[in-house]
Structure formats: structure tokens, C-alpha cells
Amino acid sequence: MIYIFAVIGVITVAVLLWQAFGSNTQGRGSGSTTVAPDDDPEFLRSIGKRDDNRDEDG
């Protein structure tokens, strides 16, 4: 029975240490996010300009 409590205690301490000092990737980015091309307004504008130029040439 004591071994079960010891294992639970070790796991608890390990989880607490992991949360305190471990993986810092969750919720802590560099502040800049990558925007997908279909969400990027500048990219969409450039496609619109290319389409307008093709319509005039064509």
C-alpha cells in the first residue's frame, strides 16, 4: 500500500515540476503568428490585381 502512495506522490511531483519548468510552448508564442495565404489580406489583394490585369489583357 505504501508503494502505491509513493508512486502517486512521485507522479504528482513530476507533473508539478513539468508544469513549473517544463514545456513552455503552450500559450507563450513569440507574438507573431503565421497567417495562411487564404487569410492574408495582402495576398488576396495581389490575386485580385492579377485577375484584373488578366481581364483587361484578355
C-alpha positions as a Markdown table, in Angstrom:
| # | Residue | x | y | z |
|---|---|---|---|---|
| 1 | Met | 0.0 | 0.0 | 0.0 |
| 2 | Ile | 2.9 | 2.4 | 0.8 |
| 3 | Tyr | 4.3 | 1.8 | -2.7 |
| 4 | Ile | 1.0 | 3.0 | -4.3 |
| 5 | Phe | 1.2 | 6.2 | -2.3 |
| 6 | Ala | 4.8 | 6.6 | -3.2 |
| 7 | Val | 4.1 | 6.2 | -6.9 |
| 8 | Ile | 1.2 | 8.7 | -6.8 |
| 9 | Gly | 3.5 | 11.1 | -4.9 |
| 10 | Val | 6.3 | 10.8 | -7.4 |
| 11 | Ile | 3.9 | 11.3 | -10.3 |
| 12 | Thr | 2.4 | 14.3 | -8.6 |
| 13 | Val | 5.8 | 15.9 | -8.0 |
| 14 | Ala | 6.8 | 15.1 | -11.6 |
| 15 | Val | 3.7 | 16.7 | -13.1 |
| 16 | Leu | 4.2 | 19.8 | -10.9 |
| 17 | Leu | 7.8 | 20.1 | -11.9 |
| 18 | Trp | 6.9 | 19.7 | -15.5 |
| 19 | Gln | 4.3 | 22.4 | -15.3 |
| 20 | Ala | 6.7 | 24.7 | -13.5 |
| 21 | Phe | 9.9 | 24.2 | -15.5 |
| 22 | Gly | 9.0 | 22.0 | -18.5 |
| 23 | Ser | 7.2 | 22.7 | -21.7 |
| 24 | Asn | 6.8 | 26.5 | -22.2 |
| 25 | Thr | 5.3 | 26.2 | -25.7 |
| 26 | Gln | 1.7 | 26.3 | -24.6 |
| 27 | Gly | 0.3 | 29.8 | -24.8 |
| 28 | Arg | 3.7 | 31.5 | -24.9 |
| 29 | Gly | 4.5 | 32.3 | -28.5 |
| 30 | Ser | 6.8 | 34.9 | -29.9 |
| 31 | Gly | 3.9 | 37.2 | -30.6 |
| 32 | Ser | 4.0 | 36.8 | -34.3 |
| 33 | Thr | 1.7 | 34.3 | -35.9 |
| 34 | Thr | 1.9 | 32.7 | -39.3 |
| 35 | Val | -1.0 | 33.7 | -41.5 |
| 36 | Ala | -2.3 | 31.3 | -44.0 |
| 37 | Pro | -2.3 | 32.6 | -47.6 |
| 38 | Asp | -6.1 | 32.5 | -47.8 |
| 39 | Asp | -6.3 | 34.6 | -44.6 |
| 40 | Asp | -3.7 | 37.2 | -45.6 |
| 41 | Pro | -5.3 | 40.4 | -46.9 |
| 42 | Glu | -2.2 | 41.4 | -48.9 |
| 43 | Phe | -2.1 | 38.1 | -50.7 |
| 44 | Leu | -5.8 | 38.3 | -51.5 |
| 45 | Arg | -5.3 | 41.8 | -52.9 |
| 46 | Ser | -2.4 | 40.7 | -55.1 |
| 47 | Ile | -4.5 | 37.9 | -56.5 |
| 48 | Gly | -7.3 | 40.4 | -57.2 |
| 49 | Lys | -4.9 | 42.7 | -59.0 |
| 50 | Arg | -3.6 | 39.8 | -61.1 |
| 51 | Asp | -7.1 | 38.8 | -62.1 |
| 52 | Asp | -8.0 | 42.4 | -63.0 |
| 53 | Asn | -4.9 | 42.6 | -65.2 |
| 54 | Arg | -5.8 | 39.3 | -67.0 |
| 55 | Asp | -9.3 | 40.6 | -67.7 |
| 56 | Glu | -8.0 | 43.8 | -69.3 |
| 57 | Asp | -5.5 | 41.9 | -71.4 |
| 58 | Gly | -7.7 | 39.2 | -72.5 |
